[in-house]
């Protein structure tokens, strides 16, 4: 955005909607920047014993799912504010860069929406976040690796046990060149926006590993699980 248009239409904070400083790197005002609830643990989930053959090997999280984060995330998802993804992507990319070895990832991909939901919304919010992360990490983004199985319910409104049951088998590999041979032995970063029980991102990891991926690291912008320390399995 040119300096002229920044004066006429100054960028606004994704959390409080107030104008941010002209030299701000992200759309977060100084007041909200001091209150952002970063998740300070290393991982939401870490399979330290190597027992998880068909799910994420670990899951990185950037933010705790507090009221201010929830409000911004809801606007990002449901109020046509795709530009919010840049902030969520930056926070998550910085966390990943701190916790993961440079150059470890072969591919960045994202949890897909159903075609119906993406038509309703106009975009996939997880994809927007993932594309920023891929750019930040200088890793290829591939968004066509997974697709939703038809017939699965929406996760919103389900309790924890229902989410886990609903998520199982909800993703399959796309019928494309990104097949078994392409994924074999690779380390994949799988990105989602919000995780409540980790069931969705683990289901996506299961499909990627069935396709030959050696390691799948999950990454979520925010999680309601982020109130405590890391969860080891």
PyMOL CGO cylinders between C-alpha atoms (Angstrom):
from pymol import cmd
from pymol.cgo import CYLINDER

trace = [
    CYLINDER, 0.00, 0.00, 0.00, 1.41, 3.43, -0.96, 0.3, 1, 1, 1, 1, 1, 1,
    CYLINDER, 1.41, 3.43, -0.96, 2.09, 6.04, 1.72, 0.3, 1, 1, 1, 1, 1, 1,
    CYLINDER, 2.09, 6.04, 1.72, -0.78, 8.17, 0.38, 0.3, 1, 1, 1, 1, 1, 1,
    CYLINDER, -0.78, 8.17, 0.38, -3.32, 5.37, 0.70, 0.3, 1, 1, 1, 1, 1, 1,
    CYLINDER, -3.32, 5.37, 0.70, -1.94, 4.47, 4.13, 0.3, 1, 1, 1, 1, 1, 1,
    CYLINDER, -1.94, 4.47, 4.13, -2.82, 8.00, 5.25, 0.3, 1, 1, 1, 1, 1, 1,
    CYLINDER, -2.82, 8.00, 5.25, -6.32, 7.82, 3.75, 0.3, 1, 1, 1, 1, 1, 1,
    CYLINDER, -6.32, 7.82, 3.75, -6.93, 4.20, 4.77, 0.3, 1, 1, 1, 1, 1, 1,
    CYLINDER, -6.93, 4.20, 4.77, -4.47, 3.42, 7.57, 0.3, 1, 1, 1, 1, 1, 1,
    CYLINDER, -4.47, 3.42, 7.57, -3.97, -0.26, 8.39, 0.3, 1, 1, 1, 1, 1, 1,
    CYLINDER, -3.97, -0.26, 8.39, -5.90, -1.37, 11.47, 0.3, 1, 1, 1, 1, 1, 1,
    CYLINDER, -5.90, -1.37, 11.47, -5.12, -3.75, 14.29, 0.3, 1, 1, 1, 1, 1, 1,
    CYLINDER, -5.12, -3.75, 14.29, -6.68, -7.18, 13.78, 0.3, 1, 1, 1, 1, 1, 1,
    CYLINDER, -6.68, -7.18, 13.78, -7.49, -7.38, 17.49, 0.3, 1, 1, 1, 1, 1, 1,
    CYLINDER, -7.49, -7.38, 17.49, -9.04, -3.98, 18.31, 0.3, 1, 1, 1, 1, 1, 1,
    CYLINDER, -9.04, -3.98, 18.31, -9.55, -2.37, 14.87, 0.3, 1, 1, 1, 1, 1, 1,
    CYLINDER, -9.55, -2.37, 14.87, -7.61, 0.76, 15.82, 0.3, 1, 1, 1, 1, 1, 1,
    CYLINDER, -7.61, 0.76, 15.82, -5.13, 2.31, 13.38, 0.3, 1, 1, 1, 1, 1, 1,
    CYLINDER, -5.13, 2.31, 13.38, -1.56, 1.06, 13.73, 0.3, 1, 1, 1, 1, 1, 1,
    CYLINDER, -1.56, 1.06, 13.73, 1.65, 3.02, 13.31, 0.3, 1, 1, 1, 1, 1, 1,
    CYLINDER, 1.65, 3.02, 13.31, 2.72, 3.71, 9.74, 0.3, 1, 1, 1, 1, 1, 1,
    CYLINDER, 2.72, 3.71, 9.74, 6.00, 1.86, 10.31, 0.3, 1, 1, 1, 1, 1, 1,
    CYLINDER, 6.00, 1.86, 10.31, 4.40, -1.19, 11.96, 0.3, 1, 1, 1, 1, 1, 1,
    CYLINDER, 4.40, -1.19, 11.96, 5.51, -4.48, 10.41, 0.3, 1, 1, 1, 1, 1, 1,
    CYLINDER, 5.51, -4.48, 10.41, 2.21, -6.19, 11.27, 0.3, 1, 1, 1, 1, 1, 1,
    CYLINDER, 2.21, -6.19, 11.27, -1.36, -5.04, 11.70, 0.3, 1, 1, 1, 1, 1, 1,
    CYLINDER, -1.36, -5.04, 11.70, -1.17, -5.06, 15.51, 0.3, 1, 1, 1, 1, 1, 1,
    CYLINDER, -1.17, -5.06, 15.51, -1.29, -1.89, 17.59, 0.3, 1, 1, 1, 1, 1, 1,
    CYLINDER, -1.29, -1.89, 17.59, 1.21, -1.25, 20.38, 0.3, 1, 1, 1, 1, 1, 1,
    CYLINDER, 1.21, -1.25, 20.38, -1.40, -1.80, 23.08, 0.3, 1, 1, 1, 1, 1, 1,
    CYLINDER, -1.40, -1.80, 23.08, -2.54, -5.17, 21.74, 0.3, 1, 1, 1, 1, 1, 1,
    CYLINDER, -2.54, -5.17, 21.74, 1.04, -6.22, 20.97, 0.3, 1, 1, 1, 1, 1, 1,
    CYLINDER, 1.04, -6.22, 20.97, 1.75, -6.07, 24.69, 0.3, 1, 1, 1, 1, 1, 1,
    CYLINDER, 1.75, -6.07, 24.69, -1.23, -8.35, 25.38, 0.3, 1, 1, 1, 1, 1, 1,
    CYLINDER, -1.23, -8.35, 25.38, -0.89, -11.00, 22.67, 0.3, 1, 1, 1, 1, 1, 1,
    CYLINDER, -0.89, -11.00, 22.67, -1.16, -14.37, 24.50, 0.3, 1, 1, 1, 1, 1, 1,
    CYLINDER, -1.16, -14.37, 24.50, 1.73, -16.29, 22.98, 0.3, 1, 1, 1, 1, 1, 1,
    CYLINDER, 1.73, -16.29, 22.98, 1.93, -19.99, 23.73, 0.3, 1, 1, 1, 1, 1, 1,
    CYLINDER, 1.93, -19.99, 23.73, 5.22, -20.42, 25.56, 0.3, 1, 1, 1, 1, 1, 1,
    CYLINDER, 5.22, -20.42, 25.56, 5.46, -24.22, 25.54, 0.3, 1, 1, 1, 1, 1, 1,
    CYLINDER, 5.46, -24.22, 25.54, 7.47, -25.92, 22.81, 0.3, 1, 1, 1, 1, 1, 1,
    CYLINDER, 7.47, -25.92, 22.81, 4.75, -28.24, 21.48, 0.3, 1, 1, 1, 1, 1, 1,
    CYLINDER, 4.75, -28.24, 21.48, 1.07, -28.97, 21.96, 0.3, 1, 1, 1, 1, 1, 1,
    CYLINDER, 1.07, -28.97, 21.96, 1.92, -32.58, 21.22, 0.3, 1, 1, 1, 1, 1, 1,
    CYLINDER, 1.92, -32.58, 21.22, 5.23, -34.40, 21.04, 0.3, 1, 1, 1, 1, 1, 1,
    CYLINDER, 5.23, -34.40, 21.04, 5.62, -38.08, 20.26, 0.3, 1, 1, 1, 1, 1, 1,
    CYLINDER, 5.62, -38.08, 20.26, 8.87, -38.46, 22.14, 0.3, 1, 1, 1, 1, 1, 1,
    CYLINDER, 8.87, -38.46, 22.14, 8.67, -42.25, 22.09, 0.3, 1, 1, 1, 1, 1, 1,
    CYLINDER, 8.67, -42.25, 22.09, 8.10, -42.68, 18.36, 0.3, 1, 1, 1, 1, 1, 1,
    CYLINDER, 8.10, -42.68, 18.36, 4.77, -44.44, 18.94, 0.3, 1, 1, 1, 1, 1, 1,
    CYLINDER, 4.77, -44.44, 18.94, 2.57, -42.38, 16.61, 0.3, 1, 1, 1, 1, 1, 1,
    CYLINDER, 2.57, -42.38, 16.61, 2.80, -44.06, 13.23, 0.3, 1, 1, 1, 1, 1, 1,
    CYLINDER, 2.80, -44.06, 13.23, -0.27, -42.46, 11.70, 0.3, 1, 1, 1, 1, 1, 1,
    CYLINDER, -0.27, -42.46, 11.70, -0.54, -38.95, 13.13, 0.3, 1, 1, 1, 1, 1, 1,
    CYLINDER, -0.54, -38.95, 13.13, 1.50, -35.79, 13.70, 0.3, 1, 1, 1, 1, 1, 1,
    CYLINDER, 1.50, -35.79, 13.70, 4.93, -36.35, 15.16, 0.3, 1, 1, 1, 1, 1, 1,
    CYLINDER, 4.93, -36.35, 15.16, 4.54, -33.04, 17.00, 0.3, 1, 1, 1, 1, 1, 1,
    CYLINDER, 4.54, -33.04, 17.00, 2.34, -29.96, 16.85, 0.3, 1, 1, 1, 1, 1, 1,
    CYLINDER, 2.34, -29.96, 16.85, 3.58, -26.38, 17.12, 0.3, 1, 1, 1, 1, 1, 1,
    CYLINDER, 3.58, -26.38, 17.12, 1.24, -23.62, 18.31, 0.3, 1, 1, 1, 1, 1, 1,
    CYLINDER, 1.24, -23.62, 18.31, 1.68, -19.83, 18.26, 0.3, 1, 1, 1, 1, 1, 1,
    CYLINDER, 1.68, -19.83, 18.26, -1.16, -18.36, 20.36, 0.3, 1, 1, 1, 1, 1, 1,
    CYLINDER, -1.16, -18.36, 20.36, -3.43, -19.27, 23.24, 0.3, 1, 1, 1, 1, 1, 1,
    CYLINDER, -3.43, -19.27, 23.24, -7.10, -19.17, 22.29, 0.3, 1, 1, 1, 1, 1, 1,
    CYLINDER, -7.10, -19.17, 22.29, -8.14, -16.29, 24.53, 0.3, 1, 1, 1, 1, 1, 1,
    CYLINDER, -8.14, -16.29, 24.53, -10.99, -13.85, 23.91, 0.3, 1, 1, 1, 1, 1, 1,
    CYLINDER, -10.99, -13.85, 23.91, -8.89, -11.39, 21.88, 0.3, 1, 1, 1, 1, 1, 1,
    CYLINDER, -8.89, -11.39, 21.88, -7.48, -14.14, 19.66, 0.3, 1, 1, 1, 1, 1, 1,
    CYLINDER, -7.48, -14.14, 19.66, -10.85, -15.84, 19.26, 0.3, 1, 1, 1, 1, 1, 1,
    CYLINDER, -10.85, -15.84, 19.26, -12.53, -12.60, 18.17, 0.3, 1, 1, 1, 1, 1, 1,
    CYLINDER, -12.53, -12.60, 18.17, -9.85, -11.91, 15.55, 0.3, 1, 1, 1, 1, 1, 1,
    CYLINDER, -9.85, -11.91, 15.55, -9.93, -15.51, 14.32, 0.3, 1, 1, 1, 1, 1, 1,
    CYLINDER, -9.93, -15.51, 14.32, -13.71, -15.45, 13.94, 0.3, 1, 1, 1, 1, 1, 1,
    CYLINDER, -13.71, -15.45, 13.94, -13.50, -12.27, 11.85, 0.3, 1, 1, 1, 1, 1, 1,
    CYLINDER, -13.50, -12.27, 11.85, -10.73, -13.84, 9.77, 0.3, 1, 1, 1, 1, 1, 1,
    CYLINDER, -10.73, -13.84, 9.77, -12.83, -16.93, 9.08, 0.3, 1, 1, 1, 1, 1, 1,
    CYLINDER, -12.83, -16.93, 9.08, -16.35, -15.58, 8.80, 0.3, 1, 1, 1, 1, 1, 1,
    CYLINDER, -16.35, -15.58, 8.80, -16.23, -11.82, 8.10, 0.3, 1, 1, 1, 1, 1, 1,
    CYLINDER, -16.23, -11.82, 8.10, -14.26, -11.68, 4.85, 0.3, 1, 1, 1, 1, 1, 1,
    CYLINDER, -14.26, -11.68, 4.85, -10.98, -10.55, 6.40, 0.3, 1, 1, 1, 1, 1, 1,
    CYLINDER, -10.98, -10.55, 6.40, -8.41, -12.72, 4.60, 0.3, 1, 1, 1, 1, 1, 1,
    CYLINDER, -8.41, -12.72, 4.60, -5.72, -10.11, 5.28, 0.3, 1, 1, 1, 1, 1, 1,
    CYLINDER, -5.72, -10.11, 5.28, -5.73, -11.20, 8.95, 0.3, 1, 1, 1, 1, 1, 1,
    CYLINDER, -5.73, -11.20, 8.95, -3.92, -14.31, 7.80, 0.3, 1, 1, 1, 1, 1, 1,
    CYLINDER, -3.92, -14.31, 7.80, -0.69, -12.37, 7.42, 0.3, 1, 1, 1, 1, 1, 1,
    CYLINDER, -0.69, -12.37, 7.42, -0.54, -11.67, 11.15, 0.3, 1, 1, 1, 1, 1, 1,
    CYLINDER, -0.54, -11.67, 11.15, -1.47, -15.19, 12.18, 0.3, 1, 1, 1, 1, 1, 1,
    CYLINDER, -1.47, -15.19, 12.18, 0.99, -16.55, 9.62, 0.3, 1, 1, 1, 1, 1, 1,
    CYLINDER, 0.99, -16.55, 9.62, 3.81, -14.34, 10.89, 0.3, 1, 1, 1, 1, 1, 1,
    CYLINDER, 3.81, -14.34, 10.89, 3.28, -15.34, 14.52, 0.3, 1, 1, 1, 1, 1, 1,
    CYLINDER, 3.28, -15.34, 14.52, 3.18, -19.03, 13.62, 0.3, 1, 1, 1, 1, 1, 1,
    CYLINDER, 3.18, -19.03, 13.62, 6.14, -18.85, 11.23, 0.3, 1, 1, 1, 1, 1, 1,
    CYLINDER, 6.14, -18.85, 11.23, 8.29, -17.26, 13.92, 0.3, 1, 1, 1, 1, 1, 1,
    CYLINDER, 8.29, -17.26, 13.92, 7.36, -20.00, 16.40, 0.3, 1, 1, 1, 1, 1, 1,
    CYLINDER, 7.36, -20.00, 16.40, 8.15, -22.73, 13.87, 0.3, 1, 1, 1, 1, 1, 1,
    CYLINDER, 8.15, -22.73, 13.87, 11.51, -21.12, 13.04, 0.3, 1, 1, 1, 1, 1, 1,
    CYLINDER, 11.51, -21.12, 13.04, 12.41, -21.16, 16.76, 0.3, 1, 1, 1, 1, 1, 1,
    CYLINDER, 12.41, -21.16, 16.76, 11.39, -24.77, 17.36, 0.3, 1, 1, 1, 1, 1, 1,
    CYLINDER, 11.39, -24.77, 17.36, 12.33, -26.54, 14.12, 0.3, 1, 1, 1, 1, 1, 1,
    CYLINDER, 12.33, -26.54, 14.12, 15.68, -27.03, 12.43, 0.3, 1, 1, 1, 1, 1, 1,
    CYLINDER, 15.68, -27.03, 12.43, 16.20, -24.84, 9.37, 0.3, 1, 1, 1, 1, 1, 1,
    CYLINDER, 16.20, -24.84, 9.37, 15.63, -26.67, 6.11, 0.3, 1, 1, 1, 1, 1, 1,
    CYLINDER, 15.63, -26.67, 6.11, 13.92, -29.66, 7.72, 0.3, 1, 1, 1, 1, 1, 1,
    CYLINDER, 13.92, -29.66, 7.72, 10.68, -29.34, 5.72, 0.3, 1, 1, 1, 1, 1, 1,
    CYLINDER, 10.68, -29.34, 5.72, 10.28, -30.58, 2.17, 0.3, 1, 1, 1, 1, 1, 1,
    CYLINDER, 10.28, -30.58, 2.17, 6.78, -29.15, 1.69, 0.3, 1, 1, 1, 1, 1, 1,
    CYLINDER, 6.78, -29.15, 1.69, 4.30, -26.88, 3.44, 0.3, 1, 1, 1, 1, 1, 1,
    CYLINDER, 4.30, -26.88, 3.44, 0.64, -27.77, 2.98, 0.3, 1, 1, 1, 1, 1, 1,
    CYLINDER, 0.64, -27.77, 2.98, -2.64, -26.96, 4.71, 0.3, 1, 1, 1, 1, 1, 1,
    CYLINDER, -2.64, -26.96, 4.71, -5.76, -28.65, 6.02, 0.3, 1, 1, 1, 1, 1, 1,
    CYLINDER, -5.76, -28.65, 6.02, -8.36, -28.36, 3.23, 0.3, 1, 1, 1, 1, 1, 1,
    CYLINDER, -8.36, -28.36, 3.23, -11.91, -27.13, 3.55, 0.3, 1, 1, 1, 1, 1, 1,
    CYLINDER, -11.91, -27.13, 3.55, -14.78, -28.89, 1.88, 0.3, 1, 1, 1, 1, 1, 1,
    CYLINDER, -14.78, -28.89, 1.88, -15.62, -27.40, -1.52, 0.3, 1, 1, 1, 1, 1, 1,
    CYLINDER, -15.62, -27.40, -1.52, -18.95, -26.22, -0.16, 0.3, 1, 1, 1, 1, 1, 1,
    CYLINDER, -18.95, -26.22, -0.16, -17.41, -24.45, 2.82, 0.3, 1, 1, 1, 1, 1, 1,
    CYLINDER, -17.41, -24.45, 2.82, -14.71, -22.80, 0.68, 0.3, 1, 1, 1, 1, 1, 1,
    CYLINDER, -14.71, -22.80, 0.68, -17.35, -21.52, -1.76, 0.3, 1, 1, 1, 1, 1, 1,
    CYLINDER, -17.35, -21.52, -1.76, -19.32, -20.07, 1.16, 0.3, 1, 1, 1, 1, 1, 1,
    CYLINDER, -19.32, -20.07, 1.16, -16.28, -18.39, 2.67, 0.3, 1, 1, 1, 1, 1, 1,
    CYLINDER, -16.28, -18.39, 2.67, -14.44, -17.46, -0.50, 0.3, 1, 1, 1, 1, 1, 1,
    CYLINDER, -14.44, -17.46, -0.50, -11.08, -18.72, 0.75, 0.3, 1, 1, 1, 1, 1, 1,
    CYLINDER, -11.08, -18.72, 0.75, -9.43, -21.32, 2.96, 0.3, 1, 1, 1, 1, 1, 1,
    CYLINDER, -9.43, -21.32, 2.96, -8.04, -19.54, 6.01, 0.3, 1, 1, 1, 1, 1, 1,
    CYLINDER, -8.04, -19.54, 6.01, -5.55, -22.35, 6.74, 0.3, 1, 1, 1, 1, 1, 1,
    CYLINDER, -5.55, -22.35, 6.74, -4.17, -22.02, 3.22, 0.3, 1, 1, 1, 1, 1, 1,
    CYLINDER, -4.17, -22.02, 3.22, -3.63, -18.27, 3.64, 0.3, 1, 1, 1, 1, 1, 1,
    CYLINDER, -3.63, -18.27, 3.64, -1.66, -18.85, 6.84, 0.3, 1, 1, 1, 1, 1, 1,
    CYLINDER, -1.66, -18.85, 6.84, 0.31, -21.70, 5.27, 0.3, 1, 1, 1, 1, 1, 1,
    CYLINDER, 0.31, -21.70, 5.27, 1.31, -19.64, 2.23, 0.3, 1, 1, 1, 1, 1, 1,
    CYLINDER, 1.31, -19.64, 2.23, 2.78, -16.93, 4.47, 0.3, 1, 1, 1, 1, 1, 1,
    CYLINDER, 2.78, -16.93, 4.47, 4.68, -19.57, 6.42, 0.3, 1, 1, 1, 1, 1, 1,
    CYLINDER, 4.68, -19.57, 6.42, 6.05, -21.16, 3.25, 0.3, 1, 1, 1, 1, 1, 1,
    CYLINDER, 6.05, -21.16, 3.25, 7.27, -17.75, 2.10, 0.3, 1, 1, 1, 1, 1, 1,
    CYLINDER, 7.27, -17.75, 2.10, 8.84, -17.03, 5.50, 0.3, 1, 1, 1, 1, 1, 1,
    CYLINDER, 8.84, -17.03, 5.50, 10.61, -20.41, 5.64, 0.3, 1, 1, 1, 1, 1, 1,
    CYLINDER, 10.61, -20.41, 5.64, 11.46, -20.42, 1.92, 0.3, 1, 1, 1, 1, 1, 1,
    CYLINDER, 11.46, -20.42, 1.92, 9.77, -23.80, 1.44, 0.3, 1, 1, 1, 1, 1, 1,
    CYLINDER, 9.77, -23.80, 1.44, 7.50, -24.84, -1.43, 0.3, 1, 1, 1, 1, 1, 1,
    CYLINDER, 7.50, -24.84, -1.43, 3.79, -24.60, -0.69, 0.3, 1, 1, 1, 1, 1, 1,
    CYLINDER, 3.79, -24.60, -0.69, 1.61, -27.35, -2.15, 0.3, 1, 1, 1, 1, 1, 1,
    CYLINDER, 1.61, -27.35, -2.15, -2.09, -26.96, -1.45, 0.3, 1, 1, 1, 1, 1, 1,
    CYLINDER, -2.09, -26.96, -1.45, -3.46, -29.88, -3.44, 0.3, 1, 1, 1, 1, 1, 1,
    CYLINDER, -3.46, -29.88, -3.44, -2.08, -32.74, -1.37, 0.3, 1, 1, 1, 1, 1, 1,
    CYLINDER, -2.08, -32.74, -1.37, -5.22, -33.50, 0.64, 0.3, 1, 1, 1, 1, 1, 1,
    CYLINDER, -5.22, -33.50, 0.64, -8.94, -33.34, 0.06, 0.3, 1, 1, 1, 1, 1, 1,
    CYLINDER, -8.94, -33.34, 0.06, -11.91, -33.82, 2.35, 0.3, 1, 1, 1, 1, 1, 1,
    CYLINDER, -11.91, -33.82, 2.35, -13.86, -37.04, 2.28, 0.3, 1, 1, 1, 1, 1, 1,
    CYLINDER, -13.86, -37.04, 2.28, -17.49, -36.34, 1.51, 0.3, 1, 1, 1, 1, 1, 1,
    CYLINDER, -17.49, -36.34, 1.51, -19.96, -37.17, 4.24, 0.3, 1, 1, 1, 1, 1, 1,
    CYLINDER, -19.96, -37.17, 4.24, -18.00, -35.95, 7.27, 0.3, 1, 1, 1, 1, 1, 1,
    CYLINDER, -18.00, -35.95, 7.27, -19.70, -33.48, 9.57, 0.3, 1, 1, 1, 1, 1, 1,
    CYLINDER, -19.70, -33.48, 9.57, -18.50, -30.00, 10.43, 0.3, 1, 1, 1, 1, 1, 1,
    CYLINDER, -18.50, -30.00, 10.43, -16.32, -30.09, 13.53, 0.3, 1, 1, 1, 1, 1, 1,
    CYLINDER, -16.32, -30.09, 13.53, -17.87, -26.96, 15.06, 0.3, 1, 1, 1, 1, 1, 1,
    CYLINDER, -17.87, -26.96, 15.06, -20.60, -27.86, 17.52, 0.3, 1, 1, 1, 1, 1, 1,
    CYLINDER, -20.60, -27.86, 17.52, -19.21, -31.34, 18.26, 0.3, 1, 1, 1, 1, 1, 1,
    CYLINDER, -19.21, -31.34, 18.26, -17.72, -32.32, 21.60, 0.3, 1, 1, 1, 1, 1, 1,
    CYLINDER, -17.72, -32.32, 21.60, -14.22, -33.75, 21.96, 0.3, 1, 1, 1, 1, 1, 1,
    CYLINDER, -14.22, -33.75, 21.96, -15.14, -37.42, 21.51, 0.3, 1, 1, 1, 1, 1, 1,
    CYLINDER, -15.14, -37.42, 21.51, -17.40, -36.60, 18.57, 0.3, 1, 1, 1, 1, 1, 1,
    CYLINDER, -17.40, -36.60, 18.57, -14.66, -34.52, 16.92, 0.3, 1, 1, 1, 1, 1, 1,
    CYLINDER, -14.66, -34.52, 16.92, -12.20, -37.40, 17.18, 0.3, 1, 1, 1, 1, 1, 1,
    CYLINDER, -12.20, -37.40, 17.18, -14.64, -39.92, 15.68, 0.3, 1, 1, 1, 1, 1, 1,
    CYLINDER, -14.64, -39.92, 15.68, -15.70, -37.51, 12.93, 0.3, 1, 1, 1, 1, 1, 1,
    CYLINDER, -15.70, -37.51, 12.93, -12.13, -36.67, 11.95, 0.3, 1, 1, 1, 1, 1, 1,
    CYLINDER, -12.13, -36.67, 11.95, -10.95, -40.24, 11.46, 0.3, 1, 1, 1, 1, 1, 1,
    CYLINDER, -10.95, -40.24, 11.46, -10.66, -40.96, 7.76, 0.3, 1, 1, 1, 1, 1, 1,
    CYLINDER, -10.66, -40.96, 7.76, -11.90, -37.47, 6.86, 0.3, 1, 1, 1, 1, 1, 1,
    CYLINDER, -11.90, -37.47, 6.86, -8.95, -36.77, 4.53, 0.3, 1, 1, 1, 1, 1, 1,
    CYLINDER, -8.95, -36.77, 4.53, -7.49, -38.60, 1.56, 0.3, 1, 1, 1, 1, 1, 1,
    CYLINDER, -7.49, -38.60, 1.56, -4.71, -37.81, -0.87, 0.3, 1, 1, 1, 1, 1, 1,
    CYLINDER, -4.71, -37.81, -0.87, -5.75, -36.04, -4.04, 0.3, 1, 1, 1, 1, 1, 1,
    CYLINDER, -5.75, -36.04, -4.04, -5.63, -38.04, -7.26, 0.3, 1, 1, 1, 1, 1, 1,
    CYLINDER, -5.63, -38.04, -7.26, -2.76, -36.13, -8.78, 0.3, 1, 1, 1, 1, 1, 1,
    CYLINDER, -2.76, -36.13, -8.78, 0.98, -36.27, -9.37, 0.3, 1, 1, 1, 1, 1, 1,
    CYLINDER, 0.98, -36.27, -9.37, 1.53, -35.69, -5.65, 0.3, 1, 1, 1, 1, 1, 1,
    CYLINDER, 1.53, -35.69, -5.65, 1.04, -39.39, -5.02, 0.3, 1, 1, 1, 1, 1, 1,
    CYLINDER, 1.04, -39.39, -5.02, 2.81, -42.12, -3.11, 0.3, 1, 1, 1, 1, 1, 1,
    CYLINDER, 2.81, -42.12, -3.11, 6.17, -41.74, -4.80, 0.3, 1, 1, 1, 1, 1, 1,
    CYLINDER, 6.17, -41.74, -4.80, 6.27, -37.98, -4.37, 0.3, 1, 1, 1, 1, 1, 1,
    CYLINDER, 6.27, -37.98, -4.37, 5.66, -38.01, -0.61, 0.3, 1, 1, 1, 1, 1, 1,
    CYLINDER, 5.66, -38.01, -0.61, 7.84, -40.99, 0.23, 0.3, 1, 1, 1, 1, 1, 1,
    CYLINDER, 7.84, -40.99, 0.23, 10.39, -40.18, 2.91, 0.3, 1, 1, 1, 1, 1, 1,
    CYLINDER, 10.39, -40.18, 2.91, 9.59, -36.47, 3.05, 0.3, 1, 1, 1, 1, 1, 1,
    CYLINDER, 9.59, -36.47, 3.05, 9.02, -34.21, 6.06, 0.3, 1, 1, 1, 1, 1, 1,
    CYLINDER, 9.02, -34.21, 6.06, 5.79, -32.25, 5.70, 0.3, 1, 1, 1, 1, 1, 1,
    CYLINDER, 5.79, -32.25, 5.70, 4.56, -29.19, 7.61, 0.3, 1, 1, 1, 1, 1, 1,
    CYLINDER, 4.56, -29.19, 7.61, 0.76, -29.38, 7.85, 0.3, 1, 1, 1, 1, 1, 1,
    CYLINDER, 0.76, -29.38, 7.85, -0.93, -26.07, 8.81, 0.3, 1, 1, 1, 1, 1, 1,
    CYLINDER, -0.93, -26.07, 8.81, -4.34, -25.37, 10.32, 0.3, 1, 1, 1, 1, 1, 1,
    CYLINDER, -4.34, -25.37, 10.32, -5.85, -22.25, 11.85, 0.3, 1, 1, 1, 1, 1, 1,
    CYLINDER, -5.85, -22.25, 11.85, -7.42, -23.49, 15.11, 0.3, 1, 1, 1, 1, 1, 1,
    CYLINDER, -7.42, -23.49, 15.11, -7.21, -26.77, 16.96, 0.3, 1, 1, 1, 1, 1, 1,
    CYLINDER, -7.21, -26.77, 16.96, -9.43, -27.83, 19.85, 0.3, 1, 1, 1, 1, 1, 1,
    CYLINDER, -9.43, -27.83, 19.85, -8.61, -31.54, 20.20, 0.3, 1, 1, 1, 1, 1, 1,
    CYLINDER, -8.61, -31.54, 20.20, -5.91, -32.02, 17.51, 0.3, 1, 1, 1, 1, 1, 1,
    CYLINDER, -5.91, -32.02, 17.51, -8.22, -34.56, 15.85, 0.3, 1, 1, 1, 1, 1, 1,
    CYLINDER, -8.22, -34.56, 15.85, -8.43, -32.72, 12.51, 0.3, 1, 1, 1, 1, 1, 1,
    CYLINDER, -8.43, -32.72, 12.51, -4.72, -32.09, 12.06, 0.3, 1, 1, 1, 1, 1, 1,
    CYLINDER, -4.72, -32.09, 12.06, -3.88, -35.63, 13.18, 0.3, 1, 1, 1, 1, 1, 1,
    CYLINDER, -3.88, -35.63, 13.18, -6.35, -37.01, 10.63, 0.3, 1, 1, 1, 1, 1, 1,
    CYLINDER, -6.35, -37.01, 10.63, -4.62, -35.00, 7.91, 0.3, 1, 1, 1, 1, 1, 1,
    CYLINDER, -4.62, -35.00, 7.91, -1.25, -36.31, 9.05, 0.3, 1, 1, 1, 1, 1, 1,
    CYLINDER, -1.25, -36.31, 9.05, -2.60, -39.86, 8.90, 0.3, 1, 1, 1, 1, 1, 1,
    CYLINDER, -2.60, -39.86, 8.90, -3.50, -39.43, 5.22, 0.3, 1, 1, 1, 1, 1, 1,
    CYLINDER, -3.50, -39.43, 5.22, -0.08, -37.93, 4.41, 0.3, 1, 1, 1, 1, 1, 1,
    CYLINDER, -0.08, -37.93, 4.41, 1.72, -40.79, 6.15, 0.3, 1, 1, 1, 1, 1, 1,
    CYLINDER, 1.72, -40.79, 6.15, -0.45, -43.31, 4.32, 0.3, 1, 1, 1, 1, 1, 1,
    CYLINDER, -0.45, -43.31, 4.32, 0.84, -41.65, 1.17, 0.3, 1, 1, 1, 1, 1, 1,
    CYLINDER, 0.84, -41.65, 1.17, 4.46, -42.20, 2.18, 0.3, 1, 1, 1, 1, 1, 1,
    CYLINDER, 4.46, -42.20, 2.18, 5.43, -39.12, 4.22, 0.3, 1, 1, 1, 1, 1, 1,
    CYLINDER, 5.43, -39.12, 4.22, 8.06, -39.98, 6.84, 0.3, 1, 1, 1, 1, 1, 1,
    CYLINDER, 8.06, -39.98, 6.84, 7.39, -37.15, 9.29, 0.3, 1, 1, 1, 1, 1, 1,
    CYLINDER, 7.39, -37.15, 9.29, 4.44, -34.77, 9.58, 0.3, 1, 1, 1, 1, 1, 1,
    CYLINDER, 4.44, -34.77, 9.58, 4.74, -31.75, 11.84, 0.3, 1, 1, 1, 1, 1, 1,
    CYLINDER, 4.74, -31.75, 11.84, 1.47, -30.00, 12.62, 0.3, 1, 1, 1, 1, 1, 1,
    CYLINDER, 1.47, -30.00, 12.62, 1.29, -26.24, 13.02, 0.3, 1, 1, 1, 1, 1, 1,
    CYLINDER, 1.29, -26.24, 13.02, -1.73, -24.33, 14.34, 0.3, 1, 1, 1, 1, 1, 1,
    CYLINDER, -1.73, -24.33, 14.34, -2.07, -20.59, 14.75, 0.3, 1, 1, 1, 1, 1, 1,
    CYLINDER, -2.07, -20.59, 14.75, -4.02, -20.97, 17.99, 0.3, 1, 1, 1, 1, 1, 1,
    CYLINDER, -4.02, -20.97, 17.99, -5.42, -23.64, 20.24, 0.3, 1, 1, 1, 1, 1, 1,
    CYLINDER, -5.42, -23.64, 20.24, -7.68, -23.93, 23.25, 0.3, 1, 1, 1, 1, 1, 1,
    CYLINDER, -7.68, -23.93, 23.25, -5.31, -26.64, 24.46, 0.3, 1, 1, 1, 1, 1, 1,
    CYLINDER, -5.31, -26.64, 24.46, -2.56, -24.04, 24.84, 0.3, 1, 1, 1, 1, 1, 1,
    CYLINDER, -2.56, -24.04, 24.84, -3.30, -23.21, 28.46, 0.3, 1, 1, 1, 1, 1, 1,
    CYLINDER, -3.30, -23.21, 28.46, -0.89, -25.73, 29.88, 0.3, 1, 1, 1, 1, 1, 1,
    CYLINDER, -0.89, -25.73, 29.88, 2.49, -27.20, 29.05, 0.3, 1, 1, 1, 1, 1, 1,
    CYLINDER, 2.49, -27.20, 29.05, 3.32, -29.53, 26.23, 0.3, 1, 1, 1, 1, 1, 1,
    CYLINDER, 3.32, -29.53, 26.23, 1.32, -32.71, 25.84, 0.3, 1, 1, 1, 1, 1, 1,
    CYLINDER, 1.32, -32.71, 25.84, 3.51, -35.77, 25.38, 0.3, 1, 1, 1, 1, 1, 1,
    CYLINDER, 3.51, -35.77, 25.38, 2.01, -38.94, 23.93, 0.3, 1, 1, 1, 1, 1, 1,
]
cmd.load_cgo(trace, "trace")
